Amino acid sequence: MSKLKAVLALALGCLLTLSAQAIEQRDYHKEVIGKDCKACHDNGIKQFPSDQACLQCHDVDDLAEQSARSEEDKWQNPHNNLHYGKELPCVECHGEHVAKKPICSNCHTFKYDKHQE
């Protein structure tokens, strides 16, 4: 019985290793980060990255400028908005490995050609 448990544990370990290597990653992050998961997962591999991990490469002011709308729609900016200003956690809207539906889309429609969840 213990041999069977050992074989099953070994097989499970191999499957987990293979699945970790097969995780989807955006091309532009692959170029910069490669396979160093800890570069983003600063709170641990099984945890979401902190905002500080995202902000090592992405500047919130630049993001707000890139997603700015007209003066009359200025609060329709997902990176600088009426509800959260520039303080909305990145992972609320963005997912690296699995696309996410931004929480803002429950009430708002943001139409940006370059938007990626």
JOSULMO-V610064 format. One record per pair of residues at least 6 apart in sequence whose ideal C-beta (glycine too) atoms are under 8 Angstrom apart, sorted by the first residue. I is the first residue (numbers start at 1). J is the second residue. D is the distance in Angstrom with one decimal. If there is no record, write none. Layout:
BEGIN
i=I j=J d=D
i=I j=J d=D
END
This chain:
BEGIN
i=20 j=45 d=8.0
i=21 j=35 d=7.9
i=23 j=97 d=5.3
i=24 j=96 d=8.0
i=24 j=97 d=5.2
i=24 j=98 d=7.7
i=25 j=33 d=7.8
i=25 j=96 d=6.5
i=25 j=97 d=6.9
i=26 j=96 d=6.4
i=26 j=116 d=7.5
i=29 j=40 d=7.8
i=29 j=96 d=6.6
i=32 j=57 d=6.8
i=33 j=39 d=4.8
i=33 j=40 d=6.6
i=37 j=45 d=5.6
i=38 j=45 d=7.2
i=39 j=53 d=7.5
i=40 j=49 d=4.4
i=40 j=53 d=5.0
i=40 j=54 d=7.5
i=40 j=96 d=7.1
i=41 j=47 d=6.4
i=41 j=48 d=7.9
i=41 j=49 d=5.6
i=41 j=53 d=7.4
i=42 j=49 d=6.2
i=42 j=50 d=5.5
i=42 j=52 d=7.0
i=42 j=53 d=4.6
i=43 j=49 d=7.1
i=43 j=50 d=5.7
i=48 j=91 d=4.6
i=49 j=90 d=7.5
i=49 j=91 d=6.8
i=49 j=96 d=7.9
i=51 j=89 d=5.7
i=51 j=90 d=5.4
i=54 j=90 d=4.5
i=54 j=94 d=7.9
i=58 j=90 d=7.9
i=60 j=79 d=6.5
i=60 j=86 d=4.9
i=61 j=86 d=7.6
i=63 j=79 d=4.3
i=64 j=77 d=6.1
i=64 j=79 d=4.2
i=64 j=80 d=3.9
i=64 j=86 d=6.1
i=66 j=79 d=7.7
i=67 j=77 d=5.3
i=67 j=78 d=5.8
i=67 j=79 d=4.9
i=67 j=80 d=7.9
i=67 j=110 d=7.8
i=67 j=112 d=6.4
i=68 j=74 d=7.1
i=68 j=77 d=5.5
i=68 j=80 d=7.6
i=69 j=76 d=4.9
i=69 j=77 d=5.7
i=75 j=81 d=5.6
i=75 j=82 d=4.0
i=76 j=108 d=6.5
i=76 j=110 d=7.0
i=78 j=88 d=7.6
i=78 j=93 d=6.5
i=78 j=102 d=6.8
i=78 j=104 d=5.8
i=78 j=110 d=5.6
i=79 j=86 d=6.5
i=79 j=88 d=7.9
i=80 j=86 d=5.1
i=81 j=88 d=7.3
i=81 j=104 d=7.4
i=91 j=100 d=7.8
i=92 j=100 d=7.9
i=92 j=102 d=7.1
i=92 j=103 d=5.4
i=93 j=100 d=6.4
i=93 j=102 d=3.8
i=93 j=103 d=6.8
i=93 j=104 d=7.0
i=93 j=117 d=7.1
i=94 j=100 d=6.6
i=94 j=116 d=7.9
i=94 j=117 d=6.5
i=95 j=117 d=6.0
i=99 j=116 d=7.8
i=99 j=117 d=4.0
i=100 j=117 d=5.1
i=101 j=117 d=7.0
i=102 j=110 d=7.5
i=102 j=117 d=6.8
i=104 j=110 d=6.8
END
